[in-house]
Amino acid sequence: MIFPPILFNFHFHFNRIYQFFIHTQLVDRLPHPIEFIFNTPSHHRVHHGSNKQYLDKNYGGTLIIFDRIFGTFEQEQEKVVYGLTSNIDSWSVGWANLHYWVEMWNISQGLKGLHKLRVLWQHPGWAPQTTPKKTSTTREKYKTLLSKTKIAYVLVNFVLAYSAFKNTFRFESYLGDSESVALSLFVVSTLVGIGGVMDSRPWIVPYETIRYLTVFFAAISLLMIGPTVRENGVLGVVCSVVLSADLVYSSLSGRVLSHFNPIRVDQNKKKRA
């Protein structure tokens, strides 16, 4: 390595702590010398804003001085409207990460010839002159009405997914390929399921049923025949418990799946009422 590991770790964790500090609305403005050089909560709120004048601004993580130098700095003035310029109307982690590829494809359809490729290197707020830029003034938050049962269901599954995610890295040196792949698939499939539950998708009941059965048999397989699990018995039990706890919770809460009928908030109906 070019840099000593202890120096790298110090800066890595300092940066993580600093990023936590700037993601807040509790801190207004700091003294001018600090605001001029460093990224602050005020500057970073602009970065996350969907207001027209805040798009593609304040990229700096720790230092803001480079945004000032390269012309991407914007001072916080009007109230920040957080989020994207248009709602994706979904809690799906997959769609949240992939929707912009679809949007870029749609933008390219309005261009001719090699100009279609411009969407690949233009900045995120870019649009052809014939396409009006989106504004956030009329955008309403995407909301879904969740029962207490759904909320509990989502929270338990999220805790299990997060535990599996953290332990995949924590025990990386002890896990074999099969266990690592299984835990990674568990995390992804659980997050997909959470999105389906919150969006009240019609496929969620059969999806969750198949996922529970797969998780259960995968846990048994890892415990009984996984070579790494046999060599690390305690870890194998932990992995199996994490994986099969999902199925146990579902069995104890059998009424959950019967509550998965979509109940979406209709803003127009609310206004008429």
C-alpha positions, 0 to 999 in steps of 0.5 A: 500500500502507498499509505500506511494502514493506520493512516488510511483507517484514521482518515476513513473513519474521520470522514464517516463521522464527518458525513454523519455531522453534515446530514442534519437540519439542526445546525444552521450556519457556522462561522464564515471561515468554516463555511468558506473552506469546509462542507457544512450542514447548510452546504450539504442540504443544498446538495440534496435539494431538488430545487432548480438552483440547487441541482448539481451543486456542492459535491464536496464531501469534507471540503467545499473550497473546490466547489467554489473554485470549479463553479459548482457552489451554491449558497443555501437560500430558499427552503430545500426540497429534498429528494429527486426532481420527480417521484419514482412512486415506489419503495423498491430498492431495485427501481430506486437504483435503476429508474434513471437508466430508464429515464435516460433512455426516454430522454435519448428517444427525443434526440437524433443520431449520435446526439442520443449518446449525450445522456451518457456523459451529461450532468444529472440535471441535463435535458434537451432544450426541447424538454422542459426541466422538471421542478419540485414546486408541485411534487407531492411525497409518495406515501403508502398507508401501512397497518401496524402489522405491516410496520412490524413485519417490515422492521423485523425483516429489515433488522434481519437483513441488516444483521446478515449484511453486517455479519457477512463483512464481520466474519468474511475471513471465516465464511466460505463462498457458499455462505457469503453468497447465501447471506448476500442473496438473503439481504437482497431478496429481503430488501426486495420483499420489504419494497413489495410489502410497502408498495402492496404489490400483488406478487408479494404473497407468493414471493414471500412464501417462496422466499421463506421456503428457500431461506429455510432449506438454505439454512438447513443445507448450510448447517448440515453440508457446508464445509465451512460451517462444519469447521466453524460450528458456532458461526454456522449456527449463527448463520442458520439462526439469522436465515431461519429466524425470518421463517419462524417469525412468519410462522408465528405471525401467520396473519401477516400475509392476509393483511397484504391488500393494497391500501394506498393514500389517494391524495385527490380523495383526501382533498375532496374529503 
